[in-house]
Amino acid sequence: MLGEEYPAAVVKEGTRMVLAVETRFTRQYQVPESEMGTAKFGAWDISRFMDGSASMTAEQLRREWPTWTEWERVEFCQSSVWLHKQIDYPEMLRFIMQHGAPRNWSATAGSIAVTLPAEEAFRFLEGALGASEVGNCSNIIQAIAITKHPDAEAILRKHLEAVWQQPELRKENDRVNLIAFEAKTCIDSLIALGVSPGEFEDKVRKLSQQKRVDPHL
Protein backbone atom coordinates (compact mmCIF):
# COMPACT_ATOMS: atom_id res chain seq x y z
CA MET A 1 0.00 0.00 0.00
CA LEU A 2 2.85 2.41 0.80
CA GLY A 3 5.28 1.36 -1.91
CA GLU A 4 8.33 -0.88 -2.09
CA GLU A 5 10.66 1.66 -0.43
CA TYR A 6 8.73 1.90 2.84
CA PRO A 7 9.79 2.96 5.45
CA ALA A 8 12.53 5.01 3.74
CA ALA A 9 9.98 6.46 1.31
CA VAL A 10 6.28 6.13 0.44
CA VAL A 11 4.08 6.69 -2.59
CA LYS A 12 0.73 8.45 -2.21
CA GLU A 13 -1.48 8.66 -5.32
CA GLY A 14 1.59 8.56 -7.52
CA THR A 15 3.58 11.09 -5.49
CA ARG A 16 6.83 9.85 -3.94
CA MET A 17 7.74 11.18 -0.49
CA VAL A 18 10.85 10.56 1.57
CA LEU A 19 11.14 10.08 5.33
CA ALA A 20 11.79 13.46 6.95
CA VAL A 21 11.06 12.95 10.66
CA GLU A 22 10.59 9.84 12.76
CA THR A 23 9.29 9.92 16.32
CA ARG A 24 8.13 7.28 18.74
CA PHE A 25 4.61 7.18 17.28
CA THR A 26 4.83 8.70 13.80
CA ARG A 27 6.83 8.88 10.60
CA GLN A 28 6.47 12.07 8.57
CA TYR A 29 7.11 11.96 4.84
CA GLN A 30 7.72 14.96 2.62
CA VAL A 31 8.10 15.56 -1.08
CA PRO A 32 11.77 16.19 -2.00
CA GLU A 33 12.43 19.93 -2.30
CA SER A 34 13.39 19.59 -5.95
CA GLU A 35 9.92 18.21 -6.75
CA MET A 36 7.86 20.43 -4.42
CA GLY A 37 6.63 22.72 -7.19
CA THR A 38 4.82 19.96 -9.08
CA ALA A 39 3.72 17.84 -6.12
CA LYS A 40 0.06 17.30 -5.28
CA PHE A 41 0.89 16.67 -1.61
CA GLY A 42 3.44 18.35 0.64
CA ALA A 43 3.62 16.00 3.62
CA TRP A 44 2.04 12.87 5.05
CA ASP A 45 2.12 11.53 8.61
CA ILE A 46 1.89 7.76 9.08
CA SER A 47 1.27 6.07 12.42
CA ARG A 48 3.93 3.59 13.47
CA PHE A 49 1.19 1.58 15.16
CA MET A 50 0.06 0.70 11.64
CA ASP A 51 3.07 -1.51 10.88
CA GLY A 52 3.79 -2.59 14.46
CA SER A 53 7.06 -0.66 14.76
CA ALA A 54 5.52 1.06 17.81
CA SER A 55 3.33 -0.44 20.52
CA MET A 56 1.26 0.65 23.50
CA THR A 57 -0.96 -0.95 26.13
CA ALA A 58 -3.50 0.63 28.45
CA GLU A 59 -1.20 -0.06 31.39
CA GLN A 60 1.70 1.68 29.65
CA LEU A 61 -0.51 4.62 28.76
CA ARG A 62 -1.59 5.16 32.35
CA ARG A 63 2.00 4.96 33.54
CA GLU A 64 3.62 7.14 30.88
CA TRP A 65 0.95 9.78 30.18
CA PRO A 66 1.98 12.08 33.08
CA THR A 67 5.56 12.17 31.76
CA TRP A 68 4.71 13.14 28.18
CA THR A 69 4.78 16.63 26.73
CA GLU A 70 1.59 18.15 25.38
CA TRP A 71 2.70 17.38 21.83
CA GLU A 72 3.58 13.77 22.65
CA ARG A 73 0.06 13.31 23.99
CA VAL A 74 -1.46 14.82 20.85
CA GLU A 75 0.78 12.76 18.60
CA PHE A 76 -0.14 9.55 20.41
CA CYS A 77 -3.85 10.36 20.15
CA GLN A 78 -3.55 11.12 16.43
CA SER A 79 -1.74 7.83 15.82
CA SER A 80 -3.69 5.58 18.17
CA VAL A 81 -6.50 4.65 15.78
CA TRP A 82 -4.31 1.80 14.53
CA LEU A 83 -4.56 0.20 17.99
CA HIS A 84 -8.29 -0.40 17.45
CA LYS A 85 -7.90 -4.17 17.27
CA GLN A 86 -6.38 -4.40 20.74
CA ILE A 87 -8.74 -5.61 23.43
CA ASP A 88 -7.62 -2.79 25.75
CA TYR A 89 -8.17 0.02 23.21
CA PRO A 90 -11.54 1.03 24.72
CA GLU A 91 -9.74 1.32 28.05
CA MET A 92 -7.18 3.65 26.46
CA LEU A 93 -9.93 5.84 25.01
CA ARG A 94 -11.65 6.09 28.38
CA PHE A 95 -8.36 7.10 29.97
CA ILE A 96 -7.92 9.88 27.38
CA MET A 97 -11.52 10.96 27.96
CA GLN A 98 -10.81 11.33 31.67
CA HIS A 99 -7.29 12.76 31.60
CA GLY A 100 -6.95 14.43 28.21
CA ALA A 101 -7.47 17.96 26.95
CA PRO A 102 -9.56 19.25 24.03
CA ARG A 103 -6.81 18.58 21.46
CA ASN A 104 -6.60 14.97 22.66
CA TRP A 105 -10.37 14.56 22.50
CA SER A 106 -10.45 16.00 18.99
CA ALA A 107 -7.78 13.57 17.81
CA THR A 108 -9.63 10.54 19.20
CA ALA A 109 -13.23 11.67 18.65
CA GLY A 110 -13.89 9.39 15.69
CA SER A 111 -12.47 6.37 17.51
CA ILE A 112 -14.57 7.15 20.58
CA ALA A 113 -17.70 7.30 18.41
CA VAL A 114 -17.16 3.94 16.72
CA THR A 115 -15.53 2.01 19.58
CA LEU A 116 -17.54 2.84 22.71
CA PRO A 117 -21.27 2.33 23.33
CA ALA A 118 -23.27 5.06 21.58
CA GLU A 119 -24.76 6.57 24.75
CA GLU A 120 -21.40 6.75 26.51
CA ALA A 121 -19.64 8.14 23.44
CA PHE A 122 -22.33 10.74 22.77
CA ARG A 123 -22.45 12.06 26.32
CA PHE A 124 -18.69 12.47 26.40
CA LEU A 125 -18.53 14.09 22.96
CA GLU A 126 -21.35 16.46 23.90
CA GLY A 127 -19.29 17.62 26.86
CA ALA A 128 -16.13 17.83 24.77
CA LEU A 129 -17.92 20.02 22.24
CA GLY A 130 -18.92 22.44 24.97
CA ALA A 131 -15.41 22.51 26.41
CA SER A 132 -13.62 23.16 23.10
CA GLU A 133 -13.02 26.46 21.31
CA VAL A 134 -15.11 27.22 18.26
CA GLY A 135 -12.97 26.53 15.21
CA ASN A 136 -11.40 23.42 16.74
CA CYS A 137 -14.49 21.22 16.92
CA SER A 138 -14.85 19.70 13.46
CA ASN A 139 -13.66 16.22 14.47
CA ILE A 140 -15.97 16.22 17.48
CA ILE A 141 -18.92 17.37 15.36
CA GLN A 142 -18.37 14.54 12.87
CA ALA A 143 -18.04 12.04 15.73
CA ILE A 144 -21.31 13.17 17.30
CA ALA A 145 -23.04 12.50 13.98
CA ILE A 146 -21.43 9.06 13.79
CA THR A 147 -23.06 8.04 17.10
CA LYS A 148 -26.54 8.52 15.52
CA HIS A 149 -27.76 9.43 19.00
CA PRO A 150 -31.35 10.75 19.15
CA ASP A 151 -30.07 14.05 20.59
CA ALA A 152 -27.27 14.49 18.04
CA GLU A 153 -29.31 16.62 15.64
CA ALA A 154 -30.39 19.08 18.32
CA ILE A 155 -26.84 19.47 19.64
CA LEU A 156 -25.40 20.10 16.18
CA ARG A 157 -28.15 22.54 15.25
CA LYS A 158 -27.43 24.54 18.39
CA HIS A 159 -23.70 24.51 17.67
CA LEU A 160 -24.21 25.58 14.06
CA GLU A 161 -26.17 28.63 15.18
CA ALA A 162 -23.44 29.52 17.68
CA VAL A 163 -20.77 29.19 14.98
CA TRP A 164 -22.84 31.26 12.56
CA GLN A 165 -22.79 34.18 15.02
CA GLN A 166 -18.98 34.27 15.17
CA PRO A 167 -17.60 37.54 13.69
CA GLU A 168 -14.69 35.64 12.12
CA LEU A 169 -17.03 33.41 10.11
CA ARG A 170 -16.88 35.74 7.10
CA LYS A 171 -13.23 36.73 7.45
CA GLU A 172 -11.04 35.82 4.48
CA ASN A 173 -7.27 35.41 4.45
CA ASP A 174 -4.61 33.20 2.91
CA ARG A 175 -5.25 30.40 5.38
CA VAL A 176 -8.27 28.17 5.88
CA ASN A 177 -11.05 29.90 7.81
CA LEU A 178 -11.54 27.31 10.55
CA ILE A 179 -14.76 28.93 11.78
CA ALA A 180 -16.33 28.69 8.33
CA PHE A 181 -15.00 25.15 7.93
CA GLU A 182 -16.63 24.22 11.24
CA ALA A 183 -19.95 25.60 9.99
CA LYS A 184 -19.57 23.50 6.84
CA THR A 185 -18.81 20.43 8.98
CA CYS A 186 -21.97 21.03 11.03
CA ILE A 187 -24.06 21.22 7.88
CA ASP A 188 -22.47 18.09 6.40
CA SER A 189 -23.03 16.21 9.66
CA LEU A 190 -26.65 17.29 9.97
CA ILE A 191 -27.30 16.14 6.41
CA ALA A 192 -25.65 12.82 7.29
CA LEU A 193 -28.16 12.55 10.15
CA GLY A 194 -31.02 12.89 7.69
CA VAL A 195 -31.77 16.63 7.68
CA SER A 196 -32.87 17.91 4.27
CA PRO A 197 -30.00 19.64 2.40
CA GLY A 198 -32.43 22.30 1.20
CA GLU A 199 -32.73 23.61 4.73
CA PHE A 200 -29.14 24.90 4.54
CA GLU A 201 -29.24 26.34 1.04
CA ASP A 202 -28.80 29.95 2.16
CA LYS A 203 -25.93 29.14 4.51
CA VAL A 204 -24.16 26.99 1.92
CA ARG A 205 -24.46 29.74 -0.65
CA LYS A 206 -22.82 32.20 1.72
CA LEU A 207 -20.04 29.78 2.62
CA SER A 208 -19.37 29.01 -1.04
CA GLN A 209 -18.53 32.66 -1.64
CA GLN A 210 -15.47 32.32 0.59
CA LYS A 211 -12.22 31.18 -0.98
CA ARG A 212 -10.78 29.15 1.90
CA VAL A 213 -13.48 27.20 3.66
CA ASP A 214 -12.43 23.63 2.98
CA PRO A 215 -8.71 22.75 3.19
CA HIS A 216 -9.32 19.93 0.68
CA LEU A 217 -10.67 22.18 -2.08
Number of C-alpha atoms within 10 A of each C-alpha: 7 13 13 10 12 13 15 13 18 23 17 14 9 10 15 19 24 19 19 15 11 13 12 14 21 20 17 17 23 20 24 16 9 8 12 12 10 10 16 12 14 16 16 16 15 18 23 20 20 16 11 11 11 13 15 17 15 18 11 11 16 14 10 11 17 11 9 11 10 14 11 15 22 21 19 22 23 22 20 23 19 17 19 16 9 13 11 14 22 19 17 23 24 17 15 20 20 11 13 18 16 20 20 20 28 26 21 24 30 22 21 30 24 14 15 17 12 17 14 13 24 25 14 19 24 18 10 21 23 13 12 16 10 17 17 17 28 22 17 26 30 21 25 31 25 21 24 16 15 12 14 21 21 11 17 23 15 11 19 19 12 12 20 16 9 14 9 14 20 16 12 14 10 7 10 16 21 20 23 26 22 26 28 21 21 25 23 17 23 25 17 16 18 9 14 11 13 9 11 15 12 10 13 15 10 11 19 14 10 17 14 20 23 17 10 6 6
